């Protein structure tokens, strides 16, 4: 246990020195593995683990969904979504804020990345919200919060990573995330409605669009609906696997962008380059986390931790709540993928050893995965290092960071209420499994 804590402490020290996450996990992991075994064993591990990790077919679903999201971003779907949503609800008080949340939810259904959703919708919506007289606090808070829907509504890259790490069915995890994602969207809309009712000066109603304008705007988003139906209908209909569905979705999104004339030349280049850069980052984090987890496995720290937690004289649900609180704290210093890759191999066996509502192993694993996903979303907003807040404020420099953090607090309250609901009522998450 002492050796494991030393290795883990060195990793945190490197992160504090702003060493890239992948290297901050790989270096102490390699040093710890050599310390616990020998140099020859370390070299054999590096040779074998890299090949084993990079040749896993199931992992190809990650770059394919990333590519689909990039094609959607560069292909103008985000603009069409925001225009359609604002045409229908923009005349309400806070209507553009409603539109930003709805556009984020719809865009998240083809994107899978919180940061990408946040940045894309901010590019489209912030200028219009500012021109309409919306207060900067409300505008930036809504856009940062809406970005979290990029991972809460399937497809979700963190959920795919969780499925691979825990050997769970990706399609079932996607299905289990739908209702919590819709609850999150409804909760955010409720927060906007209450905020605008209590503080009407934060947002002003926009002009009312005619019915013909509304239907015309709605026609612009039919490619997104078609892609969503084809991809997820095919996956749940048993016509193709999630990996095949991701490839079909990427091709369909590319075709939509080309036909609309939005995805050309530089846009196509940016989509391909962005996918390559993000994929490289994800797989480097994979390799770093594999090395760290191999070193921790030699120390037997995960085994001792599971035994210690299992023997605690506290209810199992309190242990799960403690783990989720730990994820919120960890989200202040790490991104979502690094958190999952580093902690799931250690924490997951502990959770699976607990008696939680009498759940069978598969429903328990899926329920915990959705809880972790929701908690990761909180970490994207919570101070002091809510990544989505930094992304939005980097694009809306006229709004102070502390104003945005003040604005996200009601949304964080909604997140906590939703998390408590999912924690105490597992049927909200795993009830859909009976239909699969």
Buried (B, 14 or more C-beta within 10 A) or exposed (E): EEBBEBBBEBBEEBBEEEBBBBBBBBBBBBBBBBBBBEEEBBEEBBEEBBEEBEEEEBBEBBBBBBBBBBBBBBBBBBBBBBBBBBBBBBBBBBBBBBBBBBBBBBBBBBBBBBBBBBBBBBBBBBEBBBEBEBBBBBBBBBBBBBBBBBBBBBBBBBBBBBBBBBEBBBBBBBBBBBBBBBBBBBBBBEBBBEBBEEEEEBBBBBEEBEEEEBEBBBEBBEBBEEBBEBBBEBBBEEEBBBBBBBBBBBBBBBBBBBEBEBBEEEBBEBBBEBBBEBBEBBBBBBBBBBBBBBBBBBBBBBBEBBEEBEEEEEEBBEBBBEBBEBBBEBBEBBBBBBBBBBBBBBBBBBBBEBEBBEBEEEBBBBBBBBBBBBBBBBBBBBBEBBBBBBBBBEBBEEBEBEBBBEBBEBBBEBBEEBBEBBBEEBBBBBEBBEEE
